[in-house]
C-alpha cells in the first residue's frame, strides 16, 4: 500500500477483505479471511508489507497477541475469545462469533418483549386504571373521564398532565386505550 494515513489504509483493507469474507463458502474460509485481514492490518501498521523476515516477525507477534490479548478489558471478553480462536482455529472463531450474535439478539428480543410498567407516563397510568375498572370502556368514555380529571387539561387537541407534563393527542387516544386493554388482558391471563 502506498504511504497513506493508517485509518485510510485500514478502511481500504476492510473493504477489500470484506468482499472476500462475503464470498467465502465455508466457516474455515471466513476464518482464514478474518485472520488474514488482522495480519495484513498489522503489517500495514508496522510498515512491512513485503514478504521477508520482518513481516514474518510482525505476523508472529500479531498471532501471539491474538492468542493472549491481555490488553483487553472485561467489556471485550467476547473479542478475546474470538481472537484466541482466530489464531489457532479460524473456523471456530467465525462460528463462535455468529453464535454469540444470535444469543445477544435473542436476549434483546426477550428484553424488548417484557412490559415496562414503570416507564408509563401519568396519562397512560390513568387510562390503565380506567381500563382495569371497566375492561370494555370505549375510547370516547376514557376521553370524557380524562377531561373530568383535575390534573389533566385539554389544549389544542391534546391532553396534558398538569403535574408530570406528559401529553397525548386526542387522535391517539383510541390506540392508547387499545394498548391498555391488551396489557390488562395479558395481566389477568398470566
C-alpha positions in Angstrom: 0.0 0.0 0.0 1.3 3.5 -0.7 2.1 5.9 2.1 -1.4 6.9 3.2 -2.7 7.5 6.7 -3.3 4.3 8.6 -7.0 5.0 9.1 -7.5 5.3 5.4 -5.3 2.2 4.7 -7.4 0.3 7.3 -10.6 1.3 5.6 -9.3 0.2 2.2 -8.2 -3.1 3.7 -11.5 -3.6 5.4 -13.4 -3.1 2.2 -11.1 -5.4 0.3 -11.2 -8.2 2.9 -15.0 -7.8 3.5 -15.6 -8.7 -0.2 -13.5 -11.9 0.3 -15.3 -12.7 3.5 -18.7 -12.3 1.9 -17.8 -14.5 -1.0 -16.4 -17.3 1.3 -18.3 -20.5 1.2 -17.3 -22.1 4.5 -16.5 -21.0 8.0 -12.9 -22.2 7.5 -12.6 -19.7 4.6 -14.3 -16.9 6.5 -12.0 -17.5 9.5 -8.9 -17.5 7.3 -10.0 -14.3 5.7 -10.6 -12.7 9.1 -7.2 -13.8 10.3 -5.6 -12.6 7.0 -7.2 -9.2 7.5 -5.8 -8.9 11.0 -2.3 -9.9 9.8 -2.4 -7.5 6.9 -3.7 -4.7 9.0 -0.8 -5.1 11.5 1.7 -5.4 8.6 0.5 -2.0 7.3 0.7 -0.6 10.8 4.3 -1.8 11.1 5.2 -0.7 7.6 6.3 -4.2 6.4 4.1 -5.4 3.6 6.8 -7.1 1.6 7.4 -10.8 2.3 10.5 -11.4 4.4 11.8 -12.0 7.9 10.5 -8.6 9.2 7.0 -9.4 8.0 7.2 -12.9 9.5 8.2 -11.4 12.8 5.2 -9.0 12.7 2.9 -11.9 11.9 4.4 -14.0 14.8 3.8 -11.1 17.2 0.3 -10.5 15.9 -0.7 -14.1 16.3 0.8 -14.1 19.8 -1.3 -11.1 20.7 -4.4 -12.8 19.3 -3.7 -15.8 21.4 -3.1 -13.8 24.6 -4.9 -10.4 24.3 -4.0 -9.3 27.9 -4.6 -5.7 27.0 -8.4 -6.2 26.6 -10.7 -5.3 29.4 -13.7 -7.3 30.6 -16.1 -5.4 28.2 -14.2 -7.0 25.3 -14.2 -10.6 26.6 -16.2 -11.8 23.6 -13.5 -10.3 21.3 -10.8 -12.0 23.4 -12.4 -15.4 22.8 -12.7 -14.7 19.1 -9.1 -13.5 18.9 -7.8 -16.6 20.7 -9.7 -18.9 18.3 -8.8 -16.8 15.3 -5.1 -17.5 16.0 -5.5 -21.3 16.2 -8.8 -22.3 14.6 -10.3 -19.5 12.4 -13.4 -21.5 11.5 -14.4 -21.9 15.2 -13.9 -18.1 15.6 -16.4 -17.5 12.9 -18.9 -20.0 14.4 -18.4 -18.6 17.9 -18.9 -15.0 16.7 -22.1 -16.0 14.8 -23.5 -17.9 17.8 -22.7 -15.0 20.2 -24.5 -12.6 17.9 -27.6 -14.9 17.7 -27.6 -15.2 21.5 -27.3 -11.4 22.0 -30.1 -10.9 19.5 -32.4 -13.4 21.3 -31.7 -11.8 24.7 -32.5 -8.4 23.3 -35.8 -9.7 21.9 -36.7 -11.1 25.2 -36.0 -7.9 27.0 -37.9 -5.9 24.4 -41.0 -8.1 24.8 -41.2 -7.6 28.5 -43.6 -4.9 29.8 -42.1 -1.9 31.4 -44.9 -0.6 33.7 -42.7 2.0 35.4 -41.9 3.5 32.0 -45.5 4.7 31.5 -46.5 8.4 31.9 -49.3 9.6 34.2 -51.9 9.8 31.4 -51.3 6.2 30.4 -51.4 5.3 34.1 -54.9 6.9 34.4 -56.0 5.1 31.2 -54.7 1.8 32.6 -56.7 2.4 35.8 -59.9 3.2 33.9 -59.5 0.0 31.8 -58.8 -2.1 34.9 -62.1 -0.8 36.4 -64.0 -1.4 33.2 -62.2 -3.5 30.5 -64.9 -2.8 27.9 -64.7 1.0 28.3 -64.8 2.9 25.0 -62.1 5.4 24.0 -64.8 8.2 24.0 -65.7 7.4 27.6 -62.0 7.4 28.5 -61.7 10.8 26.8 -64.6 12.2 28.9 -63.1 10.9 32.1 -59.7 12.4 31.2 -61.4 15.8 30.7 -63.0 15.5 34.1 -59.7 14.8 35.8 -58.5 17.9 37.6 -54.8 17.1 36.8 -55.4 17.0 33.1 -56.1 19.9 30.7 -57.1 19.6 27.1 -55.5 22.2 24.9 -55.3 22.3 21.1 -56.5 18.7 20.7 -54.0 17.4 23.3 -54.4 16.0 26.8 -51.8 17.5 29.1 -51.0 16.3 32.6 -50.6 19.4 34.7 -48.1 18.0 37.2 -46.0 15.5 35.2 -46.2 17.3 31.9 -47.0 14.2 29.7 -49.2 14.7 26.7 -51.5 12.6 24.5 -53.1 13.8 21.3 -56.8 13.2 21.0 -56.3 11.3 17.8 -54.0 8.8 19.5 -56.4 8.1 22.4 -58.1 5.1 20.8 -54.8 3.3 20.2 -53.6 4.1 23.8 -56.9 2.7 25.2 -56.5 -0.4 22.9 -52.9 -0.9 24.2 -54.2 -0.6 27.8 -56.8 -3.2 27.1 -54.2 -5.6 25.7 -52.0 -5.1 28.8 -54.9 -5.6 31.1 -55.9 -8.9 29.3 -52.3 -10.1 29.5 -52.0 -9.3 33.2 -55.2 -11.2 34.1 -54.4 -14.2 31.8 -51.0 -14.6 33.4 
